[in-house]
Amino acid sequence: MTALNNRYDFVYLFDVTNGNPNGDPDAGNLPRLDPETNQGLVSDVCLKRKVRNFVAMTKGDAPGHEIFVAERAILELQQKRAWDAIIPDASDRDRERLPKDQEKAWEITQWMCANFFDVRTFGAVMSTRGANCGQVRGPVQFAFARSIDPILPLEVSITRMAATTKADAESKGDIRTMGRKHIVPYGLYRAHGYVSACLAGGKGTGFSEDDLELLWTALEQMFDHDRSAARGEMTARRLVLFKHDSALGNAPAHRLFERVTVNRVFEGEEHEPGDRLAHNLPPARAYVDYAVHVDDGNLPNGIEVMDRI
């Protein structure tokens, strides 16, 4: 596989219609939001889970593309596989700590990177319990996604025309089951991401150009394969890449992100985010209610802008 030689920073836009993009278990599964601004939030962990699921679906157990943090996985058993491959005669007590031999310790960690796509991509803490495989900093990281405008989650009552058990039907008489769900009528979310070539090559995880292409494909298509009644309609809308011609990079990420702006559109006029109340604008209910601009003029030397969506 071709080693990764370029740093990337990217802006990812996605939206949700009548769904819950990321429920908060500490708030009754209410859509996550910033209490000061009422902007919706989607955690980096949520986005990584969707990438993992997409890779698992498209690659299965293909060599180098297994998923370490898979649903219902027992992580210490996954880590034990690395020890069995490198030091098969090690005792359980030996496995609780990395070998003093640094080369052997590195081989164990590298085995995990080579076999598990998510370890190679996002990194992992593999020293918590059982077979110790060390810790890895992943070259790909996401920030929390934040909605462009404030959201107003709705709590909707729902019914099911069936009882769960025969006893419920006999005791309650009415077999309907009541429930509630939270939705966001519409929200356009923006996330920032980073790909470090320095953490991929050399003594890094081995994240390659092929892995990078798979990551971009996952971000483009993962919502199409993550449908559920709770999530409503979620769609990837824009993926803007800033490619550096070096591993270290040629410009600060925040300066590049400032080149991507999202404005509210109403009756042909554009308004900056936050101007909705000042101009008495109705809430956005579709992607066409926004205009996305990418300033690709006078770019810093060594920076290339690419649009994947």
C-alpha positions in Angstrom: 0.0 0.0 0.0 1.2 3.5 -0.8 2.3 5.5 2.2 0.4 8.7 3.0 2.6 11.7 2.4 0.2 14.6 2.6 -1.7 16.3 5.4 -5.4 16.9 4.9 -7.9 19.1 6.7 -11.6 18.9 5.7 -15.0 20.4 6.2 -17.9 18.0 6.3 -21.5 19.1 5.9 -24.5 16.8 6.5 -28.1 17.4 7.4 -31.0 15.7 9.1 -34.8 15.9 8.4 -37.3 14.8 11.0 -34.8 12.6 12.8 -32.4 12.4 15.8 -28.8 12.5 14.5 -27.2 11.8 17.9 -29.3 11.2 21.0 -27.9 12.1 24.4 -28.4 9.1 26.9 -28.0 11.5 29.8 -31.0 13.5 28.6 -33.5 10.9 27.7 -32.1 10.5 24.2 -32.8 14.1 23.4 -30.8 15.4 20.4 -27.5 16.7 21.7 -27.4 20.5 21.8 -25.3 23.4 23.1 -27.5 24.8 26.0 -26.1 28.3 25.5 -26.8 28.6 21.8 -29.3 25.8 21.1 -27.1 24.7 18.2 -27.3 20.9 17.7 -24.3 18.7 18.3 -23.1 15.4 16.9 -20.2 13.8 18.7 -17.0 12.7 17.0 -17.6 9.2 18.4 -21.0 9.0 16.5 -19.3 9.9 13.2 -16.5 7.4 13.7 -19.1 4.7 14.5 -20.8 5.3 11.1 -17.4 5.1 9.4 -16.7 1.8 11.2 -20.1 0.4 10.2 -19.6 1.3 6.6 -16.1 -0.3 6.4 -17.4 -3.4 8.1 -20.3 -3.6 5.6 -18.2 -3.1 2.5 -15.1 -4.9 3.4 -16.3 -7.6 5.8 -13.4 -9.5 7.3 -11.1 -8.7 4.4 -7.4 -8.7 5.5 -6.5 -5.4 7.1 -10.1 -4.2 7.3 -11.5 -5.8 10.5 -13.0 -3.5 13.0 -11.6 -3.5 16.5 -14.4 -1.6 18.3 -17.1 -3.6 16.6 -20.6 -4.1 18.1 -20.6 -6.7 20.8 -16.8 -7.2 20.4 -14.8 -8.3 23.4 -11.7 -6.2 23.1 -9.3 -8.2 25.2 -9.9 -11.2 23.0 -9.1 -9.1 19.9 -5.9 -8.0 21.6 -5.0 -11.6 22.6 -4.8 -12.4 18.9 -1.9 -10.0 18.5 0.0 -11.7 21.3 -0.8 -15.2 19.9 0.6 -14.1 16.5 3.8 -12.5 17.9 4.5 -14.3 21.2 2.3 -17.4 21.2 3.8 -19.0 24.3 3.2 -15.9 26.6 1.3 -16.4 29.8 -1.7 -14.4 30.9 0.4 -12.5 33.3 3.0 -11.7 30.6 0.2 -10.3 28.4 -0.9 -7.8 31.1 2.1 -5.6 30.2 4.0 -4.9 27.0 7.3 -6.8 26.6 10.5 -5.0 27.8 11.9 -5.9 24.4 10.8 -2.7 22.5 10.9 -4.4 19.1 8.5 -7.1 20.3 6.3 -4.5 21.9 6.2 -2.6 18.6 5.4 -5.7 16.6 2.4 -6.4 18.8 1.1 -2.9 18.4 1.8 -2.9 14.6 -0.1 -6.2 14.3 -3.2 -4.5 15.7 -2.7 -1.6 13.2 -2.2 -3.8 10.3 -5.3 -6.0 10.9 -7.8 -3.4 12.2 -8.9 -0.5 10.0 -10.2 1.6 12.9 -7.0 1.2 14.9 -5.0 2.2 11.9 -7.3 5.1 11.3 -8.5 6.5 14.6 -6.0 5.0 17.0 -6.9 3.1 20.2 -6.1 2.6 23.8 -5.2 -1.1 24.0 -3.6 -1.2 27.4 -6.7 -1.1 29.6 -7.1 -4.8 30.5 -6.0 -8.3 29.5 -3.5 -8.5 26.7 -1.7 -5.2 26.6 -1.1 -4.0 23.0 -0.1 -0.4 23.9 -1.6 2.9 22.8 -1.9 4.3 19.3 -2.6 7.9 18.2 -4.7 7.8 15.1 -3.9 10.0 12.1 -7.6 10.7 11.5 -9.6 12.8 13.9 -13.0 14.5 13.9 -14.2 17.4 15.9 -17.8 17.6 17.2 -20.3 18.6 14.4 -22.4 21.7 15.2 -25.5 22.8 13.5 -25.3 26.1 11.5 -28.5 27.4 13.1 -30.1 26.7 16.5 -32.4 23.7 16.5 -35.7 23.1 18.3 -36.1 19.4 19.0 -39.7 18.0 19.1 -41.0 15.3 21.3 -43.5 13.2 19.4 -45.9 10.7 20.9 -46.2 7.4 19.0 -48.4 4.3 19.5 -48.0 0.6 18.6 -51.2 -1.3 17.9 -50.0 -4.4 19.7 -49.3 -5.6 23.2 -45.8 -6.8 24.3 -47.2 -9.8 26.2 -50.4 -11.7 26.7 -50.5 -10.6 30.3 -50.3 -6.9 29.2 -53.3 -7.4 26.9 -55.3 -9.0 29.6 -54.5 -6.6 32.4 -54.7 -3.3 30.4 -57.6 -4.2 28.1 -56.3 -1.6 25.5 -53.5 -3.3 23.6 -52.0 -0.1 22.3 -48.5 0.6 23.5 -47.5 4.3 23.9 -44.1 5.7 23.3 -42.2 8.9 22.6 -39.4 9.9 20.2 -37.4 13.0 19.7 -36.8 14.6 16.3 -35.1 17.6 14.7 -37.4 19.0 12.0 -34.3 20.1 10.0 -30.7 20.8 10.8 -27.5 21.4 8.7 -24.4 20.3 10.6 -20.8 21.2 10.0 -17.9 19.0 11.2 -14.1 19.6 10.8 -11.6 16.8 10.4 -7.9 16.2 10.2 -5.6 13.7 8.6 -2.0 13.7 9.8 0.6 12.0 7.5 3.1 12.2 10.3 1.0 9.9 12.5 0.4 7.6 9.5 3.9 6.9 8.2 7.3 6.0 9.8 6.6 4.8 13.3 2.9 5.6 12.8 -0.1 3.3 12.2 0.5 2.6 8.5 -2.6 4.5 7.4 -2.3 4.5 3.6 -3.6 6.3 0.5 -6.0 3.3 0.0 -7.2 3.8 3.5 -7.7 7.5 2.9 -9.8 6.8 -0.2 -11.9 4.4 1.8 -12.4 7.0 4.4 -13.6 9.6 1.8 -16.0 7.0 0.4 -17.4 6.2 3.8 -18.1 9.9 4.5 -19.8 10.2 1.1 -22.0 7.2 1.4 -22.3 6.1 5.1 -25.7 7.8 5.8 -27.2 5.9 2.8 -26.5 2.6 4.7 -27.4 3.9 8.2 -31.1 4.3 7.9 -33.5 3.9 10.8 -36.8 5.2 12.0 -35.1 7.2 14.7 -32.6 9.0 12.4 -35.1 10.3 9.9 -33.4 11.4 6.6 -29.7 12.0 7.0 -27.6 13.1 4.0 -24.0 13.9 3.3 -24.1 17.3 1.6 -20.5 18.6 1.1 -17.0 17.3 1.7 -14.4 19.9 1.1 -10.7 18.8 1.3 -7.7 20.9 1.8 -4.6 18.9 0.6 -1.2 20.0 1.8 1.8 19.2 -0.4 3.8 18.1 2.7 3.4 15.9 5.7 3.7 18.7 8.2 1.3 21.0 6.3 1.5 24.4 4.6 -1.1 26.4 6.5 -3.0 26.4 9.8 -6.2 24.4 9.7 -8.4 27.1 11.1 -7.3 29.5 8.4 -8.4 27.0 5.7 -11.7 26.2 7.5 -12.5 30.0 7.4 -12.6 29.7 3.6 -15.7 27.6 3.8 -18.8 29.7 4.7 -22.4 28.8 5.0 -25.1 31.4 4.7 -28.8 31.4 5.1 -30.8 32.0 1.9 -34.3 33.6 1.9 -36.1 35.0 -1.1 -32.8 35.2 -3.0 -30.8 37.0 -0.4 -28.1 35.6 1.7 -27.7 36.2 5.5 -24.9 35.2 7.8 -25.6 32.6 10.5 -27.1 34.3 13.5 -29.1 36.8 11.5 -32.3 34.8 11.3 -33.9 36.5 14.3 -32.7 40.0 13.3 -34.2 39.6 9.9 -37.3 37.7 11.1 -36.4 34.8 8.8 -38.4 31.5 9.0 -36.5 28.5 10.2 -34.6 26.5 7.5 -36.4 23.3 6.4 -34.2 22.1 3.5 -30.6 22.2 2.2 -31.7 24.7 -0.5 -32.2 27.2 2.4 -28.4 27.5 2.6 -25.6 28.6 0.3 -22.2 27.1 0.7 -19.2 29.1 -0.5 -15.5 27.9 -0.8 -13.0 30.6 -1.3 -10.2 29.1 -3.4 -8.5 32.3 -4.4 -5.1 33.3 -3.2 -4.5 30.0 -1.5 -1.3 29.6 0.6 1.5 27.9 -1.3 1.2 24.2 -1.3 -2.5 24.0 -0.7 -5.0 22.4 -3.0 -8.8 22.5 -2.6 -10.9 19.5 -3.7 -14.6 18.9 -3.5 -15.6 15.3 -3.0 -19.4 16.0 -2.9 
